[in-house]
């Protein structure tokens, strides 16, 4: 196997490391999410004292966990893929198809989503947005920040996957 250029390998390693560590860090959100669920269940059914905050906290933490973890999932090849034909193709063909799909179908929508997500967060932050339908009225903008952060992380991992695809398309082997 021929070695990729060192700049390419360094870029891939850096991008993969960012995804790996962001996934490991965001995975810790599962603990406060589960604890808030357990607290709510115990408070509601054992002490007949439901909370005002547990439901909101749970869905905000889960949404953040789900979105920010998407780059880690891409790094681990955990996203759904239709493998009917793809699995039988050579690495060179797989690389070409992946590279073209990243350029046409992955990067453009995610770049648009990053811009829109940032504006969505910024608007929420500037007005100090809260969930007004909730009795405890939590602030929302930290959780809306998860949208552009998740998108940026996904774009970075997508760049790593694109570089790997280009390598496979050119050399006929995956890194």
N, CA and C of each residue as an Amber inpcrd file, in Angstrom:
protein
   525
   0.8380000  -1.1780000   0.0000000   0.0000000   0.0000000   0.0000000
   0.8820000   1.2390000   0.0000000   0.6270000   2.1040000  -0.9210000
   1.3830000   3.3540000  -1.0100000   0.9030000   4.3060000   0.0850000
   1.8230000   5.0310000   0.6860000   1.4670000   5.9770000   1.7470000
   0.8980000   7.2540000   1.1490000  -0.1530000   7.7940000   1.7830000
  -0.6810000   9.0730000   1.3040000   0.2870000  10.1910000   1.6450000
   0.1770000  11.3260000   0.9650000   1.0310000  12.4660000   1.2990000
   0.8710000  12.8170000   2.7760000   1.9580000  13.2450000   3.3900000
   1.9170000  13.4860000   4.8360000   0.9140000  14.5790000   5.2070000
   0.7420000  15.5960000   4.3700000  -0.2330000  16.6550000   4.6750000
  -1.6470000  16.0870000   4.6810000  -1.9250000  15.2070000   3.7320000
  -3.2460000  14.5850000   3.6640000  -3.4810000  13.6960000   4.8810000
  -2.4790000  12.9020000   5.2220000  -2.5860000  12.0110000   6.3700000
  -2.7490000  12.8000000   7.6640000  -2.0080000  13.8980000   7.8040000
  -2.1360000  14.7440000   8.9960000  -3.5270000  15.3590000   9.0850000
  -4.0550000  15.8220000   7.9480000  -5.4000000  16.4090000   7.9310000
  -6.4420000  15.3690000   8.3290000  -6.3570000  14.1840000   7.7530000
  -7.3030000  13.1170000   8.0780000  -7.2030000  12.7490000   9.5530000
  -5.9940000  12.6110000  10.0490000  -5.7910000  12.2520000  11.4550000
  -6.3610000  13.3230000  12.3780000  -6.1060000  14.5900000  12.0640000
  -6.6330000  15.6870000  12.8820000  -8.1600000  15.6990000  12.8660000
  -8.7490000  15.5960000  11.6820000 -10.2030000  15.6250000  11.5690000
 -10.8440000  14.4260000  12.2620000 -10.2640000  13.2570000  12.1020000
 -10.7850000  12.0630000  12.7810000 -10.6650000  12.1930000  14.2980000
  -9.5660000  12.7790000  14.7620000  -9.3610000  12.9700000  16.2000000
 -10.4050000  13.9350000  16.7830000 -10.7230000  14.9880000  16.0470000
 -11.7560000  15.9240000  16.4950000 -13.0910000  15.1870000  16.6360000
 -13.4390000  14.3780000  15.6540000 -14.6950000  13.6210000  15.7240000
 -14.6810000  12.6040000  16.8540000 -13.5770000  11.9300000  17.0110000
 -13.4600000  10.9310000  18.0720000 -13.6470000  11.5760000  19.4350000
 -12.9430000  12.6760000  19.6810000 -13.0240000  13.3170000  20.9910000
 -14.3420000  14.0420000  21.2170000 -14.9160000  14.6300000  20.1760000
 -16.2240000  15.2660000  20.3600000 -17.2680000  14.2070000  20.7060000
 -17.1740000  13.0470000  20.0940000 -18.0920000  11.9550000  20.4140000
 -17.9000000  11.4390000  21.8260000 -16.6650000  11.2980000  22.2370000
 -16.4000000  10.8270000  23.6060000 -16.8840000  11.8350000  24.6440000
 -16.7090000  13.1090000  24.3520000 -17.1360000  14.1490000  25.2950000
 -18.6550000  14.2400000  25.3490000 -19.2970000  14.2810000  24.1890000
 -20.7530000  14.4420000  24.1590000 -21.4580000  13.2090000  24.7190000
 -20.8110000  12.0610000  24.6800000 -21.4130000  10.8470000  25.2320000
 -21.7280000  10.9960000  26.7130000 -21.0010000  11.8550000  27.3980000
 -21.2500000  12.0670000  28.8250000 -22.6040000  12.7230000  29.0860000
 -23.2260000  13.3130000  28.0720000 -24.5620000  13.8960000  28.2620000
 -25.6030000  12.8350000  28.5910000 -25.2910000  11.5960000  28.3020000
 -26.2450000  10.5320000  28.6000000 -26.4670000  10.4190000  30.1130000
 -25.4650000  10.7530000  30.8970000 -25.5900000  10.6240000  32.3520000
 -26.6040000  11.6240000  32.9240000 -26.4690000  12.9520000  32.6800000
 -27.5070000  13.8380000  33.2160000 -28.8860000  13.5810000  32.6010000
 -28.9170000  13.1070000  31.3620000 -30.2030000  12.8040000  30.7450000
 -30.8920000  11.6530000  31.4790000 -30.1710000  10.5820000  31.7280000
 -30.7440000   9.4330000  32.4270000 -31.0810000   9.8070000  33.8690000
 -30.1970000  10.5600000  34.5170000 -30.4790000  10.9660000  35.8980000
 -31.7380000  11.8220000  35.9980000 -31.9410000  12.7190000  35.0450000
 -33.1580000  13.5350000  35.0940000 -34.3960000  12.6730000  34.8440000
 -34.2910000  11.6900000  33.9680000 -35.4150000  10.7750000  33.7500000
 -35.7160000   9.9440000  34.9890000 -34.6890000   9.4070000  35.6030000
 -34.8710000   8.5980000  36.8090000 -35.4550000   9.4590000  37.9320000
 -34.9310000  10.6620000  38.0920000 -35.4420000  11.5620000  39.1240000
 -36.9280000  11.8360000  38.9020000 -37.3040000  12.1110000  37.6670000
 -38.7070000  12.3910000  37.3450000 -39.5980000  11.1910000  37.6510000
 -39.1680000  10.0170000  37.2650000 -39.9710000   8.8150000  37.4980000
 -40.1420000   8.5750000  38.9930000 -39.0610000   8.6780000  39.7320000
 -39.1370000   8.4660000  41.1800000 -39.9950000   9.5520000  41.8330000
 -39.7560000  10.8020000  41.4710000 -40.5340000  11.8990000  42.0550000
 -42.0170000  11.7540000  41.7390000 -42.3260000  11.3910000  40.5200000
 -43.7290000  11.3050000  40.0890000 -44.4440000  10.1020000  40.6810000
 -43.8320000   8.9310000  40.6050000 -44.5500000   7.7130000  40.9620000
 -44.3190000   7.2440000  42.3960000 -43.2230000   7.6310000  43.0040000
 -42.9800000   7.2270000  44.3880000 -43.4770000   8.3030000  45.3510000
 -43.1750000   9.5770000  45.0540000 -43.5230000  10.6680000  45.9690000
 -44.7050000  11.5030000  45.4990000 -45.2920000  11.1480000  44.3590000
 -46.4120000  11.8980000  43.7830000 -46.1010000  13.3920000  43.7020000
 -44.8660000  13.6910000  43.2660000 -44.4120000  15.0850000  43.1600000
 -43.6660000  15.2730000  41.8400000 -44.3880000  15.3270000  40.7210000
 -43.7060000  15.4770000  39.4330000 -42.9350000  16.7950000  39.3370000
 -41.9000000  16.7650000  38.5420000 -41.0690000  17.9700000  38.3750000
 -41.5970000  18.8190000  37.2340000 -41.1730000  20.0650000  37.2120000
 -41.5140000  20.9610000  36.1140000 -40.4260000  20.9710000  35.0440000
 -39.2640000  20.4600000  35.3710000 -38.1020000  20.6430000  34.5140000
 -37.5940000  19.3770000  33.8270000 -37.8950000  18.2020000  34.3450000
 -37.2400000  16.9740000  33.8620000 -37.5400000  16.6720000  32.3960000
 -38.7670000  16.8490000  31.9680000 -39.1060000  16.5570000  30.5720000
 -38.3310000  17.4710000  29.6290000 -38.3460000  18.7760000  29.9120000
 -37.6160000  19.7220000  29.0630000 -36.1260000  19.4060000  29.0370000
 -35.5720000  19.1340000  30.2060000 -34.1440000  18.8260000  30.2950000
 -33.8050000  17.5780000  29.4820000 -34.6510000  16.5750000  29.5800000
 -34.4040000  15.3210000  28.8730000 -34.4200000  15.5120000  27.3670000
 -35.4370000  16.1950000  26.8380000 -35.4680000  16.3040000  25.3770000
 -34.3930000  17.2450000  24.8550000 -34.0020000  18.2650000  25.6390000
 -32.9200000  19.1450000  25.1810000 -31.5770000  18.4150000  25.2010000
 -31.3290000  17.6430000  26.2590000 -30.0730000  16.8850000  26.3220000
 -30.0240000  15.7970000  25.2460000 -31.1460000  15.1200000  25.0310000
 -31.1530000  14.0780000  24.0060000 -30.9320000  14.6730000  22.6160000
 -31.5750000  15.7970000  22.3390000 -31.3820000  16.4440000  21.0370000
 -29.9360000  16.8450000  20.8220000 -29.3180000  17.3830000  21.8640000
 -27.9090000  17.7740000  21.7820000 -27.0310000  16.5370000  21.5870000
 -27.2790000  15.5230000  22.3770000 -26.5380000  14.2580000  22.2970000
 -26.6360000  13.6640000  20.8910000 -27.8440000  13.6280000  20.3550000
 -28.0990000  13.0500000  19.0440000 -27.4030000  13.8410000  17.9380000
 -27.5400000  15.1680000  17.9680000 -26.9820000  15.9890000  16.8870000
 -25.4620000  16.0630000  16.9330000 -24.9230000  16.3810000  18.0940000
 -23.4720000  16.5740000  18.1880000 -22.7360000  15.2460000  17.9960000
 -23.3940000  14.1520000  18.2900000 -22.7850000  12.8400000  18.0890000
 -22.7700000  12.3660000  16.6450000 -23.3620000  13.1300000  15.7400000
 -23.4550000  12.6790000  14.3430000 -22.0930000  12.5850000  13.6580000
 -21.1700000  13.4780000  13.9880000 -19.8360000  13.4090000  13.3840000
 -19.0970000  12.1530000  13.8550000 -19.2320000  11.8350000  15.1280000
 -18.6290000  10.6210000  15.6710000 -19.2180000   9.3880000  14.9760000
 -20.5290000   9.4240000  14.7500000 -21.1970000   8.3060000  14.0680000
 -20.6810000   8.1530000  12.6420000 -20.4670000   9.2720000  11.9510000
 -19.8970000   9.2090000  10.5980000 -18.4790000   8.6430000  10.6480000
 -17.6960000   9.0710000  11.6280000 -16.3310000   8.5650000  11.7990000
 -16.3320000   7.0480000  12.0010000 -17.2910000   6.5520000  12.7670000
 -17.3780000   5.1240000  13.0760000 -18.1480000   4.3280000  12.0160000
 -18.5320000   4.9960000  10.9140000 -19.2790000   4.3620000   9.8190000
 -20.6270000   3.8230000  10.3080000 -21.2670000   4.5720000  11.1940000
 -22.5130000   4.1180000  11.8000000 -23.7750000   4.6490000  11.1570000
 -23.6470000   5.5180000  10.1520000 -24.8420000   6.0230000   9.4850000
 -25.3720000   4.9710000   8.5140000 -26.6380000   5.0460000   8.2460000
 -27.2840000   4.0810000   7.3500000 -26.7370000   4.2300000   5.9350000
 -26.4730000   3.1040000   5.3120000 -25.9730000   3.0990000   3.9370000
 -26.6530000   1.9480000   3.2040000 -27.1360000   2.2150000   2.0250000
 -27.7110000   1.1610000   1.2010000 -26.5620000   0.4680000   0.4840000
 -26.3610000  -0.7680000   0.8190000 -25.1840000  -1.4980000   0.3580000
 -25.4820000  -2.4900000  -0.7600000 -26.6180000  -2.3910000  -1.4030000
 -27.0020000  -3.3820000  -2.4120000 -25.9390000  -3.5580000  -3.4900000
 -25.4800000  -2.4650000  -4.0420000 -24.4750000  -2.5140000  -5.0990000
 -23.0930000  -2.1390000  -4.5790000 -23.0680000  -1.1720000  -3.6880000
 -21.8310000  -0.5810000  -3.1940000 -20.8430000  -1.6270000  -2.6950000
 -21.3320000  -2.5850000  -1.9190000 -20.4510000  -3.5990000  -1.3350000
 -19.7130000  -4.4370000  -2.3660000 -20.2690000  -4.5810000  -3.5590000
 -19.6280000  -5.3840000  -4.6020000 -18.6620000  -4.6000000  -5.4760000
 -18.6450000  -3.2940000  -5.3130000 -17.7660000  -2.4650000  -6.1370000
 -16.3280000  -2.5100000  -5.6300000 -15.4130000  -2.1930000  -6.4950000
 -14.0020000  -2.1020000  -6.1000000 -13.8170000  -0.8590000  -5.2370000
 -12.7580000  -0.8180000  -4.4310000 -12.4900000   0.3890000  -3.6380000
 -12.3710000   1.6500000  -4.4990000 -11.8370000   1.4980000  -5.7010000
 -11.7070000   2.6520000  -6.6030000 -13.0940000   3.2020000  -6.9750000
 -14.0090000   2.3220000  -7.3430000 -15.3660000   2.7570000  -7.6980000
 -16.0860000   3.3150000  -6.4790000 -15.9400000   2.6400000  -5.3460000
 -16.5410000   3.1510000  -4.1130000 -16.0260000   4.5550000  -3.7990000
 -14.7370000   4.7400000  -3.9550000 -14.1330000   6.0420000  -3.6870000
 -14.6780000   7.1240000  -4.5990000 -14.8030000   6.8080000  -5.8900000
 -15.3520000   7.7960000  -6.8380000 -16.7910000   8.1450000  -6.4880000
 -17.5920000   7.1420000  -6.2330000 -19.0010000   7.3880000  -5.9010000
 -19.1000000   8.2020000  -4.6070000 -18.3420000   7.8150000  -3.5920000
 -18.3700000   8.5600000  -2.3260000 -17.9120000  10.0000000  -2.5200000
 -16.8180000  10.2000000  -3.2240000 -16.2870000  11.5560000  -3.4210000
 -17.3070000  12.4440000  -4.1280000 -17.9070000  11.9210000  -5.1920000
 -18.9150000  12.6980000  -5.9310000 -20.1270000  12.9770000  -5.0430000
 -20.5650000  11.9780000  -4.3040000 -21.7240000  12.1750000  -3.4140000
 -21.4290000  13.1870000  -2.3090000 -20.2250000  13.1570000  -1.7650000
 -19.8650000  14.1750000  -0.7600000 -19.9110000  15.5690000  -1.3780000
 -19.3700000  15.7060000  -2.5780000 -19.3480000  17.0250000  -3.2200000
 -20.7380000  17.5240000  -3.5930000 -21.5900000  16.6380000  -4.0770000
 -22.9050000  17.0630000  -4.5610000 -23.9940000  17.0620000  -3.4990000
 -23.9850000  16.0520000  -2.6230000 -25.1220000  15.8590000  -1.7270000
 -24.8250000  16.0770000  -0.2470000 -23.5820000  16.1110000   0.1390000
 -23.2360000  16.2520000   1.5500000 -22.8500000  17.6880000   1.8880000
 -21.8180000  18.1890000   1.2290000 -21.3130000  19.5250000   1.5900000
 -22.2910000  20.6650000   1.3270000 -22.9210000  20.7560000   0.1440000
 -23.8040000  21.9140000  -0.0820000 -24.9460000  22.0560000   0.9300000
 -25.7130000  20.9830000   1.2090000 -26.7850000  21.1730000   2.1910000
 -26.2680000  21.4600000   3.6020000 -25.1500000  20.8390000   3.9730000
 -24.6280000  21.0740000   5.3180000 -24.0760000  22.4890000   5.4690000
 -23.4850000  23.0340000   4.4260000 -23.0130000  24.4200000   4.4820000
 -24.2150000  25.3500000   4.6490000 -25.2760000  25.0940000   3.8990000
 -26.5000000  25.8960000   4.0500000 -27.0720000  25.7280000   5.4520000
 -27.0880000  24.5040000   5.9600000 -27.6060000  24.2340000   7.2960000
 -26.7620000  24.9230000   8.3660000 -25.4510000  24.9960000   8.1510000
 -24.5730000  25.6930000   9.0880000 -24.9280000  27.1770000   9.1630000
 -25.1140000  27.8010000   8.0140000 -25.4580000  29.2260000   7.9710000
 -26.8090000  29.4640000   8.6340000 -27.8010000  28.6750000   8.2610000
 -29.1440000  28.8310000   8.8290000 -29.1360000  28.5070000  10.3260000
 -28.4390000  27.4550000  10.7070000 -28.3560000  27.0730000  12.1270000
 -27.6810000  28.1380000  12.9730000 -26.6410000  28.7610000  12.4320000
 -25.9640000  29.8320000  13.1630000 -26.9030000  31.0220000  13.3540000
 -27.6120000  31.3880000  12.2950000 -28.5850000  32.4900000  12.3990000
 -29.6850000  32.1510000  13.4020000 -30.1480000  30.9240000  13.4010000
 -31.1790000  30.4470000  14.3100000 -30.7050000  30.5780000  15.7540000
 -29.4770000  30.1380000  16.0230000 -28.8940000  30.2820000  17.3610000
 -28.7310000  31.7490000  17.7290000 -28.1580000  32.5390000  16.8270000
 -27.8790000  33.9420000  17.1130000 -29.1560000  34.7160000  17.4390000
 -30.2050000  34.4710000  16.6880000 -31.4970000  35.1200000  16.9530000
 -32.0010000  34.7470000  18.3520000 -31.8990000  33.4780000  18.6910000
 -32.3240000  32.9940000  20.0040000 -31.4830000  33.6170000  21.1150000
 -30.1770000  33.6900000  20.9000000 -29.2640000  34.2470000  21.8940000
 -29.5430000  35.7320000  22.1320000 -29.7000000  36.4760000  21.0510000
 -29.9080000  37.9200000  21.1600000 -31.1940000  38.2700000  21.8890000
 -32.2200000  37.4590000  21.7300000 -33.4790000  37.7680000  22.4000000
 -33.6290000  37.0410000  23.7330000 -32.6180000  36.2540000  24.1100000
 -32.6910000  35.5360000  25.3830000 -33.8600000  34.5580000  25.4030000
 -34.0510000  33.8580000  24.2970000 -35.2210000  32.9990000  24.1150000
 -35.3540000  31.9490000  25.2170000 -36.5810000  31.7540000  25.6310000
 -36.9270000  30.7450000  26.6210000 -38.0910000  29.9100000  26.0970000
 -38.2780000  28.7360000  26.6580000 -39.4440000  27.9220000  26.3140000
 -40.6060000  28.4310000  27.1550000 -41.4950000  29.1670000  26.5460000
 -42.5830000  29.8110000  27.2960000 -43.7100000  28.8420000  27.6220000
 -43.7350000  27.6920000  26.9690000 -44.7780000  26.7120000  27.2770000
 -44.4150000  25.8370000  28.4750000 -43.2230000  26.0300000  29.0090000
 -42.7770000  25.2560000  30.1580000 -42.8850000  26.1080000  31.4160000
 -43.3350000  25.5350000  32.5190000 -43.4710000  26.3090000  33.7580000
 -42.1510000  26.9030000  34.2690000 -41.0320000  26.2380000  34.0220000
 -39.7630000  26.7650000  34.5280000 -39.0310000  27.6160000  33.5040000
 -39.5600000  27.7120000  32.3070000 -39.0780000  28.6000000  31.2410000
 -37.5550000  28.5770000  31.0540000 -37.0050000  27.4180000  30.6890000
 -35.5450000  27.3480000  30.5050000 -35.0930000  28.1580000  29.2990000
 -33.8520000  28.6350000  29.3660000 -33.2750000  29.3020000  28.2010000
 -33.0290000  28.2450000  27.1300000 -33.1420000  28.6630000  25.8820000
 -33.0690000  27.7050000  24.7810000 -31.7700000  27.8210000  23.9950000
 -31.1800000  29.0030000  23.9580000 -30.0630000  29.2090000  23.0310000
 -28.8730000  28.2900000  23.2440000 -28.5520000  27.8250000  24.4560000
 -27.4300000  26.8710000  24.5210000 -27.7160000  25.5870000  23.7340000
 -28.9730000  25.1910000  23.7210000 -29.3160000  23.9780000  23.0000000
 -29.4410000  24.2370000  21.5050000 -29.8030000  25.4500000  21.1290000
 -29.8320000  25.7910000  19.7060000 -28.4130000  25.9440000  19.1550000
 -27.4600000  26.2040000  20.0320000 -26.0590000  26.2450000  19.6120000
 -25.6020000  24.8660000  19.1370000 -26.2620000  23.8310000  19.6060000
 -25.9090000  22.4720000  19.1720000 -26.0850000  22.3020000  17.6650000
 -26.9760000  23.0640000  17.0590000 -27.2230000  22.9200000  15.6100000
 -25.9870000  23.3200000  14.8050000 -25.4660000  24.5490000  14.9550000
 -24.2710000  24.8650000  14.1660000 -23.0300000  24.0910000  14.6090000
 -22.9180000  23.7890000  15.8970000 -21.7610000  23.0180000  16.3610000
 -21.7770000  21.6210000  15.7440000 -22.9300000  20.9690000  15.7910000
 -23.0530000  19.6320000  15.2040000 -22.7820000  19.6660000  13.7090000
 -23.2980000  20.6930000  13.0370000 -23.1020000  20.8040000  11.5970000
 -21.6300000  21.0180000  11.2610000 -20.9640000  21.8770000  12.0190000
 -19.5400000  22.1110000  11.7890000 -18.7400000  20.8290000  12.0040000
 -19.0230000  20.1110000  13.0900000 -18.3180000  18.8460000  13.3430000
 -18.5860000  17.8280000  12.2390000 -19.8200000  17.7840000  11.7690000
 -20.1660000  16.8550000  10.6900000 -19.4590000  17.2450000   9.3900000
 -19.3670000  18.5390000   9.1210000 -18.6280000  18.9960000   7.9370000
 -17.1490000  18.6190000   8.0230000 -16.5620000  18.7810000   9.1950000
 -15.1500000  18.4330000   9.3670000 -14.9260000  16.9360000   9.1420000
 -15.8030000  16.1080000   9.7210000 -15.6480000  14.6680000   9.5010000
 -15.9480000  14.3070000   8.0580000 -16.8810000  15.0210000   7.4450000
 -17.1610000  14.8100000   6.0210000 -15.9550000  15.1070000   5.1620000
 -15.1940000  16.1400000   5.5330000 -13.9640000  16.4610000   4.8030000
 -12.9600000  15.3130000   4.9230000 -12.8530000  14.7450000   6.1240000
 -11.9690000  13.5990000   6.3060000 -12.4150000  12.4250000   5.4350000
 -13.7110000  12.1490000   5.4340000 -14.2350000  11.0460000   4.6280000
 -14.0640000  11.3220000   3.1360000 -14.2210000  12.5720000   2.7380000
 -14.0030000  12.9450000   1.3420000 -12.5450000  12.6830000   0.9470000
 -11.6070000  13.0860000   1.7950000 -10.1830000  12.8540000   1.5010000
  -9.8840000  11.3590000   1.3970000 -10.4860000  10.5560000   2.2760000
 -10.3030000   9.1050000   2.2040000 -10.8900000   8.5590000   0.9040000
 -12.0270000   9.1200000   0.4840000 -12.6660000   8.6870000  -0.7640000
 -11.8050000   9.0290000  -1.9690000 -11.2330000  10.2190000  -1.9610000
 -10.3490000  10.6290000  -3.0590000  -9.1510000   9.6870000  -3.1380000
  -8.5990000   9.3410000  -1.9880000  -7.4760000   8.4040000  -1.9620000
  -7.8860000   7.0540000  -2.5550000  -9.0550000   6.5580000  -2.1280000
  -9.5350000   5.2680000  -2.6390000  -9.7960000   5.3390000  -4.1430000
 -10.3440000   6.4640000  -4.6030000 -10.6310000   6.6250000  -6.0390000
  -9.3450000   6.6400000  -6.8550000  -8.3210000   7.2620000  -6.3230000
  -7.0570000   7.3840000  -7.0730000  -6.2010000   6.1400000  -6.9590000
  -6.1510000   5.5270000  -5.7720000  -5.1940000   4.4370000  -5.5380000
  -5.8320000   3.0460000  -5.4750000  -7.1660000   2.9830000  -5.4020000
  -7.8220000   1.6860000  -5.3690000  -7.7450000   0.9710000  -4.0450000
  -7.4890000   1.7060000  -2.9780000  -7.4450000   1.1150000  -1.6270000
  -7.8680000   2.1510000  -0.6040000  -8.5090000   1.6760000   0.4340000
  -8.9860000   2.5810000   1.5090000  -7.8950000   2.7850000   2.5490000
  -7.8730000   3.9730000   3.0840000  -6.9400000   4.2580000   4.1910000
  -7.4570000   3.6610000   5.4760000
